[in-house]
Amino acid sequence: MAKKPQTSSRIADNKKAAYNYFFEERHEAGIVLQGWEVKALREGKVQLTDGYVVIRNGELFLIGCQINPLKTASTHVNPDSVRTKKLLLHKEQIKHLIIKIEQKGYTLVPLNLHWKEGLVKCEVALAKGKAEHDKRNTIKDREGKREVERAMKSHNR
């Protein structure tokens, strides 16, 4: 049998999350998907930036993650691109997250979707929102790093 080519394990990143939040803890959760969603993920038809995680009845759900169906989706399935997806974690981890979220200012944010041993996983972070001045500092640091890289690049030529 021919080996499959090694593909990148990253499916999608939530780049906006690092700008808007400080991350306290990270957890890797399984995700319940339908067949057409897995096929669309393989093609990279996912958008995670507007996604967030809620806890209902002791279970985690990913809301706002948009998986666009492929044109070749089956006719007997009605693909819903913004369907609420269930996240899978151990009960102890969920209880720990519930206790943390009840504190003021904490929320759960999806960071990325990735492949792990043939399964789709979602990395979820317990996060605290950044204030406006923290966001300005993030931008200032990023621009400073760019200036240093430009100076190093021009110096090496």
QUIFEN-V768426 format. One record per residue. N is the residue number from 1. RES is the residue in one letter. PHI is phi as a letter, one per 40 degrees, with the letter a starting at -180 (999 if undefined). NEAR is the number of other ideal C-beta (glycine too) atoms within 10 Angstrom. Layout:
# QUIFEN-V768426
N|RES|PHI|NEAR, N|RES|PHI|NEAR
This chain:
# QUIFEN-V768426
1|M|999|3, 2|A|c|4, 3|K|c|5, 4|K|c|6, 5|P|c|5, 6|Q|c|6, 7|T|b|9, 8|S|c|8, 9|S|c|12, 10|R|c|11, 11|I|b|21, 12|A|a|22, 13|D|b|16, 14|N|b|24, 15|K|c|11, 16|K|c|13, 17|A|c|19, 18|A|c|16, 19|Y|c|13, 20|N|c|15, 21|Y|b|20, 22|F|c|13, 23|F|c|13, 24|E|c|11, 25|E|b|14, 26|R|b|11, 27|H|b|20, 28|E|b|14, 29|A|b|20, 30|G|c|14, 31|I|b|21, 32|V|c|13, 33|L|b|18, 34|Q|c|15, 35|G|d|10, 36|W|c|18, 37|E|c|25, 38|V|c|13, 39|K|c|17, 40|A|c|20, 41|L|c|18, 42|R|c|13, 43|E|c|10, 44|G|g|11, 45|K|c|17, 46|V|b|18, 47|Q|b|15, 48|L|b|23, 49|T|c|14, 50|D|c|13, 51|G|c|24, 52|Y|a|16, 53|V|b|25, 54|V|b|15, 55|I|b|15, 56|R|b|9, 57|N|f|5, 58|G|g|9, 59|E|b|13, 60|L|c|23, 61|F|b|16, 62|L|c|23, 63|I|b|14, 64|G|g|16, 65|C|c|25, 66|Q|b|15, 67|I|b|26, 68|N|c|16, 69|P|c|18, 70|L|c|15, 71|K|c|5, 72|T|c|7, 73|A|c|16, 74|S|c|12, 75|T|c|5, 76|H|c|5, 77|V|b|11, 78|N|c|9, 79|P|c|15, 80|D|b|12, 81|S|c|14, 82|V|b|14, 83|R|c|14, 84|T|c|13, 85|K|b|22, 86|K|c|14, 87|L|b|22, 88|L|b|14, 89|L|b|18, 90|H|c|10, 91|K|d|9, 92|E|c|8, 93|Q|c|15, 94|I|c|18, 95|K|c|12, 96|H|c|15, 97|L|c|20, 98|I|c|12, 99|I|c|10, 100|K|c|15, 101|I|c|16, 102|E|c|9, 103|Q|c|9, 104|K|c|6, 105|G|g|9, 106|Y|c|17, 107|T|a|16, 108|L|b|22, 109|V|b|21, 110|P|c|27, 111|L|c|23, 112|N|a|19, 113|L|b|24, 114|H|a|17, 115|W|c|15, 116|K|a|10, 117|E|f|6, 118|G|g|5, 119|L|b|12, 120|V|c|19, 121|K|b|19, 122|C|b|27, 123|E|c|16, 124|V|b|26, 125|A|b|22, 126|L|c|21, 127|A|b|22, 128|K|b|16, 129|G|c|13, 130|K|c|16, 131|A|c|9, 132|E|c|7, 133|H|c|8, 134|D|c|13, 135|K|c|13, 136|R|c|11, 137|N|c|12, 138|T|c|14, 139|I|c|10, 140|K|c|10, 141|D|c|10, 142|R|c|11, 143|E|c|10, 144|G|c|10, 145|K|c|10, 146|R|c|10, 147|E|c|10, 148|V|c|10, 149|E|c|10, 150|R|c|10, 151|A|c|10, 152|M|c|9, 153|K|c|9, 154|S|c|8, 155|H|c|7, 156|N|c|6, 157|R|c|4
